[in-house]
Structures are given as C-alpha cells and as structure tokens.
C-alpha cells in the first residue's frame, strides 16, 4: 500500500473529505449530505438558519445545502406566498407579476441589501458563523430562465413568449441575470462556499431542445456562475427526466447533481466518464421515502461500485420529502460510515 493510500484510512475532517472527493483523491469514506425544506421555519432568517444548522448537526452531514423557501427568488418582484398550518404544508404561490410580454419591460434589478435577498444574506452569515469553517455550505440559486418562468402563472406562458415576443423575454432575462449574478457574488463574499445552481424544469427535453437551451439557458447561466468562480464549491443541479445534462456538463462548477435513475437521464458512471466533474448522487428520492434502511444501504453500495469511490459524493437526486422517515435519513447517513476504507 502506498503512503497516500495508507493515510486515507485515518479519519478525515469534513473539509479534507470534501476536498479529496472534489480532486479525485482517496477518501476515508464518501462524503454525504441530504437536504430538505423546513416550511414552518422558512419565513425568517433566524428560523431558517436554525433549521439548517439543527439538521446538519443532527445527522453530522459533510456539507450543507441551504434550502430557502421555494419562492424567495421571485418575491422581490411581487410574487406572493401563503403558508398552511402544518410543517408538511408546502407554501402556495400566487400574485404573479408577469402576465404578458409587455410586463417584462417593467422589471427592474433587485438590491441585495434589502428585502428578501438581504434576508438570505443574513441566513448565510448566521450559518457561516455557526459552522466556523468546519465544512462547505452553499446557497441555492435558480437559473435565470427558471426564475423567469416562476414570474408567470404557467410554464406554457413562458414558452409562448419565447415564440411570440423573444426580445421582451430576453430583456427580462437580462434584469434577472444581473440581479442574481450580484446576489451570487454577495453570497460568497458573506461566507458561502459557493452556490447550488438549479435549472428546475427547464434543462429537460420535455421543455426545450439542445438548440433552444443554447439560446435561452446557457448565456445567462454562465454569467451567474462567472460571478462565483473564486468559490471552492459550486454545484450544478439539473432537474427532471430526459435532462440535457451533457449540454451543461462543461459549466464551470465543481460537481453535478441530477435525478440519477429517472427516465432518459445518464447514470453516475456515464457522467464520470464523460466529464471532469465530481458527481453527487446515489439515492433515489423514492427509495429514501419508501424503502427499508437495508435497501438504502444497498443503493449506496451500488453507487460506490459505479463510481469506484472517487469523484463521488453520496447524496439524493433532489431535496428529500419533508415527511421522509427519520430512520431512512439516518440509514442514508450511516451508509457512508459503512463504506469507510473501501475507496
């Protein structure tokens, strides 16, 4: 056994483990994290930071994805959110400010020092102070195209504007991109390790083809990602089935997370073989929600076999369900420990 291989059997710190996984080095065990919403705690910076930190500490995750409330990115432009009574009640969104092509011209850049974006900066500062440099934590930012879609009542509305009034939509995308490039930059300046850049419904062949993505997705995405190029941990999250992952695989990020196992999507090994990125995955969300702890452990072992334990972070396909059984969350965390020393 070489000197390098012998040293990895000693327990690594979270930062060491993450940095090794991101640079194709041996690890003592795979880094692991799950992430989820805490709907009842998402309305203030103090409560959201507290919920994120409590979840991180309870399961001793290797890194943290901050899950803001799902409408934070559009509230500054007038989208409204109403909350139900229970912790499993997803907030309902209403009051979309863009009803037609002419409304895009009224969209103005948002300030990161006031309103909901400033609230998220406070979350980052609180989390950063509590974690005290022990590991990476990243803020969720959506792609400009997905933000544009959430400003309209329905997805079909955005597709109609693309065809009928393309310049109006591009004008709106300019405003959105400027706002969230500034916000992403500010997140890192205030302590975040990077961003979790999510495409939601849009980087999928069910919505757009490759040529359309090159026009409506890529140029705006790259400007947001360019704003955080000095950060140590940026993640691309490509949602949904039939995804366009390989159209985005050259994005300047350190790792890629996607719905592994969903129809039309590549597997962990295929992405590793065709990119230089670290892959994040291994657990199907339905497995975490419905399977037994033994089945969860089995999925983790299969993912290790597929990746060889290198350039791999154990994780879910997307945010886990808020009612995911606690014993299954614990099983996902324990699965990483059961793989120690195997890489």
FENDA-V845757 format. One record per pair of residues at least 12 apart in sequence whose C-alpha atoms are under 10 Angstrom apart, sorted by the first residue. I is the first residue (numbers start at 1). GAP is how many residues later the second one is. If there is no record, write none. Layout:
i = <I;I>
gap = <GAP;GAP>
This chain:
i = <4;4;5;5;5;5;5;5;6;6;6;7;7;7;8;8;8;8;8;8;8;8;8;9;9;9;9;9;9;9;9;10;10;10;10;10;11;11;11;11;11;12;12;12;13;13;13;13;14;14;14;14;14;14;14;14;14;14;15;15;15;15;15;15;15;16;16;16;16;16;17;17;17;17;17;17;17;18;18;18;18;18;18;18;18;18;18;18;19;19;19;19;19;19;20;20;20;21;21;21;21;21;21;21;21;22;22;22;22;22;22;22;22;22;22;22;22;23;23;23;23;23;23;23;24;24;24;24;24;24;24;25;25;25;25;26;26;26;26;26;26;27;27;27;27;27;27;27;27;28;28;28;28;28;28;28;28;29;29;29;29;29;29;29;29;29;29;29;29;30;30;30;30;30;30;30;30;30;30;30;30;30;30;30;30;30;30;30;31;31;31;31;31;31;31;31;31;31;31;32;32;32;32;32;32;32;32;32;32;32;32;32;32;32;32;32;32;32;32;33;33;33;33;33;33;33;33;33;33;33;33;33;33;33;33;33;33;34;34;34;34;34;34;34;34;34;34;34;34;34;34;34;34;34;34;34;34;35;35;35;35;35;35;35;35;35;35;35;35;35;35;35;35;36;36;36;36;36;36;36;36;36;36;36;36;36;37;37;37;37;37;37;37;37;37;37;37;37;37;37;38;38;38;38;38;38;38;38;38;38;38;39;39;39;39;39;39;39;39;39;39;39;39;39;39;39;40;40;40;40;40;40;40;40;40;40;41;41;41;42;42;42;42;42;42;43;43;43;43;43;43;44;44;44;44;44;44;44;45;45;45;45;45;45;45;45;45;45;45;45;46;46;46;46;46;47;48;48;48;48;48;48;48;48;48;49;49;49;49;49;49;49;49;49;49;49;49;50;50;50;50;51;51;52;52;52;52;52;52;52;53;53;53;53;53;53;56;57;58;59;59;59;59;59;60;61;61;62;62;62;62;62;62;62;63;63;63;63;63;63;64;64;64;64;64;64;64;64;65;65;65;65;65;65;65;65;65;65;66;66;66;66;66;66;66;66;66;66;66;66;67;67;67;67;67;67;68;68;68;68;68;69;69;69;69;69;70;70;70;70;70;70;71;71;71;71;71;71;71;72;72;72;72;72;72;73;73;73;73;73;73;73;73;73;73;73;73;73;73;73;74;74;74;74;74;74;74;74;74;74;74;75;75;75;75;75;75;75;75;76;76;76;76;76;76;76;76;77;77;77;77;77;77;77;77;77;78;78;78;78;78;78;79;79;79;79;79;79;79;79;79;80;80;80;80;80;80;81;81;81;82;87;87;88;88;88;89;90;93;93;94;94;94;95;95;95;96;96;96;96;96;97;97;97;97;98;98;98;98;98;98;98;98;98;99;99;99;99;99;99;100;100;100;100;100;100;100;100;100;101;101;101;101;101;101;101;101;101;101;101;101;102;102;102;103;103;103;104;104;104;104;104;104;104;104;104;104;105;105;105;105;105;106;106;107;107;107;107;107;107;108;108;108;108;108;108;109;109;109;109;109;109;109;109;109;110;110;110;110;110;110;110;111;111;111;111;112;112;112;112;112;112;112;113;113;117;117;117;117;117;118;118;118;120;120;120;120;121;121;121;121;121;121;121;121;121;121;122;122;123;123;123;123;124;124;124;124;124;124;124;124;124;125;125;125;125;125;126;126;127;127;128;128;128;128;129;132;133;133;135;136;136;136;136;136;136;137;137;137;137;137;137;137;137;138;138;138;138;138;138;138;138;138;138;138;138;138;138;139;139;139;139;139;139;139;139;139;139;139;140;140;140;140;140;140;140;140;141;141;141;141;141;141;141;141;141;141;141;141;142;142;142;142;142;142;142;142;142;142;142;143;143;143;143;143;143;143;143;143;143;143;143;143;143;143;143;143;143;143;144;144;144;144;144;144;144;144;144;144;144;144;144;144;144;144;144;144;144;144;145;145;145;145;145;145;145;145;145;145;145;145;145;145;145;145;145;145;146;146;146;146;146;146;146;146;146;147;147;147;147;147;147;148;148;148;148;148;148;148;149;149;149;155;155;155;156;159;159;162;162;166;169;170;170;170;173;173;173;174;176;176;177;177;177;177;177;177;178;178;178;179;180;180;180;180;180;181;181;181;181;181;181;181;181;181;182;182;182;182;183;183;183;184;184;184;184;184;184;184;185;185;185;185;185;185;185;185;186;186;187;188;188;188;188;188;188;189;189;191;192;192;192;193;193;193;193;193;193;194;194;194;194;194;194;194;194;194;194;194;195;195;195;195;195;195;195;195;195;195;196;196;196;196;196;196;196;196;196;197;197;197;197;197;197;197;197;197;197;197;198;198;198;198;198;198;198;198;198;199;199;199;199;199;199;199;200;200;200;200;201;201;201;201;201;202;202;202;202;202;202;202;203;203;203;203;203;203;203;203;203;203;203;203;203;204;204;204;204;204;204;204;204;204;204;205;205;205;205;205;205;206;206;206;206;206;207;207;208;208;209;209;209;210;210;210;210;211;213;213;213;214;214;217;218;218;218;221;221;222;222;222;225;225;225;226;226;226;228;228;229;229;231;231;232;232;233;233;233;234;234;234;234;234;235;235;235;235;235;235;235;235;235;235;235;236;236;236;236;236;236;236;236;236;236;236;236;236;237;237;237;237;237;237;237;237;238;238;238;238;238;238;239;239;239;239;239;239;239;239;240;240;240;240;240;240;240;240;240;241;241;241;241;241;241;241;241;241;242;242;242;242;242;242;243;243;243;243;243;243;243;244;244;244;245;245;245;245;245;246;246;246;246;246;249;249;249;249;249;250;250;250;251;252;253;253;253;254;254;254;254;254;255;255;255;255;255;255;255;255;255;256;256;256;256;256;256;256;256;256;256;256;257;257;257;257;257;257;257;257;257;257;258;258;258;258;258;258;259;259;259;259;259;259;259;259;259;260;260;260;260;260;260;260;260;260;261;261;261;261;261;261;262;262;267;267;267;267;267;267;268;268;268;268;268;268;268;268;269;269;269;269;269;269;269;270;270;271;272;272;272;272;272;273;276;277;277;278;278;278;278;278;279;279;279;279;279;279;279;280;280;280;280;280;280;280;280;281;281;281;281;281;281;281;281;281;282;282;282;282;282;282;282;282;282;282;282;282;282;282;282;282;282;283;283;283;283;283;283;283;283;283;283;283;283;283;283;283;284;284;284;284;284;284;284;285;285;285;285;285;285;285;285;286;286;286;286;286;287;287;287;287;288;288;288;288;288;288;288;288;288;288;288;289;289;289;289;289;289;289;289;289;290;290;290;291;291;292;292;292;292;293;293;293;293;293;293;293;293;294;294;294;294;295;295;295;296;296;296;296;296;296;296;296;297;297;297;297;297;297;297;297;297;298;299;299;300;300;300;300;300;300;300;300;301;301;301;301;303;304;304;304;304;305;307;308;308;309;309;309;309;310;313;314;314;314;314;315;315;315;316>
gap = <21;22;20;21;22;23;336;338;20;22;335;19;20;21;12;17;18;19;20;21;332;333;335;17;18;19;20;331;332;333;334;17;18;19;330;331;16;17;18;329;330;15;16;17;15;49;121;122;17;18;46;47;48;49;119;120;121;122;16;47;48;118;119;120;121;12;15;46;118;119;12;13;14;15;45;118;296;12;13;14;44;45;117;118;215;293;294;295;12;116;117;213;214;292;290;291;292;234;257;258;288;289;290;291;292;210;211;232;233;254;255;256;257;288;289;290;291;231;253;254;255;287;288;289;252;253;254;285;286;287;288;284;285;286;318;283;284;285;315;316;317;282;283;284;285;313;314;315;316;281;308;309;311;312;313;314;315;280;284;285;306;307;308;309;310;311;312;313;314;32;270;274;279;280;281;282;283;284;285;305;306;307;308;309;310;311;312;313;30;31;32;249;281;282;283;284;302;305;306;27;28;29;30;31;32;248;249;250;280;281;282;283;284;300;301;302;303;304;305;23;26;27;28;29;30;31;32;247;248;280;281;282;283;296;299;300;303;21;22;25;27;28;29;30;31;247;249;280;281;282;283;284;285;286;295;298;299;17;20;21;26;28;29;30;31;32;280;281;283;284;285;286;287;16;19;29;30;31;32;282;283;284;285;286;287;288;14;15;29;30;31;32;33;50;51;53;282;283;284;285;13;14;17;29;30;31;49;50;51;52;284;12;28;29;30;31;44;45;46;47;48;49;50;51;52;283;29;43;44;45;46;47;48;49;50;51;27;28;46;25;26;27;28;30;49;25;26;29;40;73;76;24;25;72;75;76;78;79;23;71;73;74;75;76;77;78;79;80;81;82;73;76;77;80;81;76;18;19;20;21;72;75;76;78;79;17;18;19;71;73;74;75;76;77;78;79;81;73;76;77;80;15;16;12;13;14;15;16;71;75;13;73;74;75;77;78;75;74;272;270;271;273;274;275;273;74;272;72;73;74;75;251;252;271;71;72;73;74;75;130;63;67;71;72;73;74;75;129;71;72;73;74;75;129;130;131;170;254;54;57;58;61;71;72;73;74;75;126;129;130;71;72;73;74;129;252;52;55;71;72;73;12;21;22;51;71;20;21;22;23;70;72;20;21;22;45;76;79;80;43;44;45;47;48;69;43;44;47;67;68;69;71;73;74;75;77;78;103;106;107;22;23;36;42;43;73;74;75;76;77;102;18;20;21;22;40;41;42;76;32;33;34;35;38;39;40;41;19;20;21;29;30;31;32;33;74;16;17;18;19;20;73;14;15;16;17;18;19;71;72;73;12;13;14;15;16;17;12;13;14;12;235;236;233;234;235;233;232;57;60;57;58;59;56;57;58;54;55;56;57;58;53;54;55;56;50;51;52;53;54;55;59;60;74;52;53;54;55;58;59;52;53;57;58;60;61;65;68;69;56;57;59;60;61;63;64;65;66;67;68;71;63;66;67;65;66;69;44;47;63;64;65;66;67;68;69;71;63;64;66;67;70;65;66;64;65;66;67;68;69;64;66;67;68;70;71;63;65;66;67;68;69;70;71;73;65;66;68;69;70;72;73;68;69;71;72;67;68;70;71;72;74;75;70;73;62;63;66;69;70;65;68;69;19;20;63;67;18;62;63;65;66;67;68;69;70;71;65;68;16;64;67;69;13;14;15;63;64;66;67;68;69;62;64;65;66;67;64;65;64;65;62;63;64;65;62;59;58;60;58;55;56;57;58;96;97;54;55;56;57;58;59;96;97;49;50;53;54;55;56;57;58;59;93;94;95;96;97;45;48;49;53;54;55;56;57;58;95;96;44;54;55;56;57;58;95;97;39;40;42;43;54;55;56;57;58;83;95;96;38;53;54;55;56;57;58;79;82;94;95;30;33;34;37;54;55;56;57;59;60;74;75;77;78;79;81;82;93;94;28;29;30;31;32;33;34;35;36;37;54;55;72;73;74;75;76;77;79;80;13;24;25;27;28;31;32;54;55;56;57;58;68;71;72;73;75;76;12;27;52;53;54;55;56;57;71;26;29;30;33;52;53;21;22;24;25;27;28;29;51;52;53;46;47;52;51;48;49;50;54;50;47;45;46;50;43;44;47;46;44;48;42;43;44;45;46;47;42;45;46;45;41;43;44;45;47;39;40;41;42;43;44;45;46;47;41;42;45;46;41;44;45;12;13;40;41;42;43;44;39;40;41;42;43;44;45;46;41;42;41;39;40;41;42;43;44;39;42;40;39;40;41;35;37;38;39;40;41;31;34;35;36;37;38;39;40;41;59;60;29;30;33;36;37;38;39;40;41;58;37;38;39;40;41;57;59;60;61;24;27;28;37;38;39;40;41;56;59;60;23;37;38;39;40;41;59;60;120;18;22;37;38;39;40;41;37;38;39;40;37;38;39;40;42;14;15;36;37;38;41;42;14;15;34;35;36;37;38;39;40;41;42;44;45;34;35;36;37;38;39;40;41;60;61;35;36;37;38;39;59;34;35;36;37;38;35;36;35;36;34;35;38;34;36;37;38;36;31;34;35;33;34;31;29;30;33;27;30;26;29;30;26;27;28;25;26;27;24;25;23;24;22;23;21;22;20;21;22;18;19;20;21;22;16;17;18;19;20;21;22;42;43;44;45;12;13;15;16;17;18;19;20;21;22;41;43;44;18;19;20;21;22;43;80;81;18;19;20;21;79;80;18;19;20;21;23;26;78;79;18;19;20;22;23;24;25;77;78;17;18;19;20;21;22;23;24;25;17;20;21;22;23;24;15;16;19;20;21;22;23;20;21;22;12;13;20;21;26;19;20;25;28;29;22;25;26;27;28;25;26;27;26;25;23;24;25;22;23;24;25;57;20;21;22;23;24;25;56;57;58;12;15;16;19;21;22;23;24;25;56;57;21;22;23;24;25;56;58;59;60;61;21;22;23;58;59;60;21;22;23;24;25;26;57;58;59;20;21;22;23;24;25;56;57;58;20;21;22;23;24;56;22;55;12;14;15;36;39;40;12;13;14;35;36;38;39;44;34;35;36;37;38;39;43;36;37;36;34;35;38;39;40;34;35;34;35;29;32;33;34;35;28;31;32;33;34;35;36;23;31;32;33;34;35;36;37;19;22;31;32;33;34;35;36;37;14;16;17;18;19;20;21;22;24;25;30;31;32;33;34;35;50;12;13;14;15;16;17;19;20;31;32;33;34;35;37;49;12;15;31;32;33;34;36;30;31;32;33;34;35;36;39;30;31;34;35;38;12;29;37;41;28;32;33;36;37;38;39;40;41;43;44;31;32;33;34;35;36;37;39;40;34;35;38;34;37;33;35;36;39;34;35;36;37;38;39;41;42;34;37;38;41;33;36;37;32;33;34;35;36;37;38;39;31;34;35;36;37;38;39;41;42;37;33;36;14;15;32;33;35;36;38;39;34;35;37;38;12;32;35;38;39;38;36;34;35;30;32;33;34;33;23;18;19;21;22;17;18;21;16>
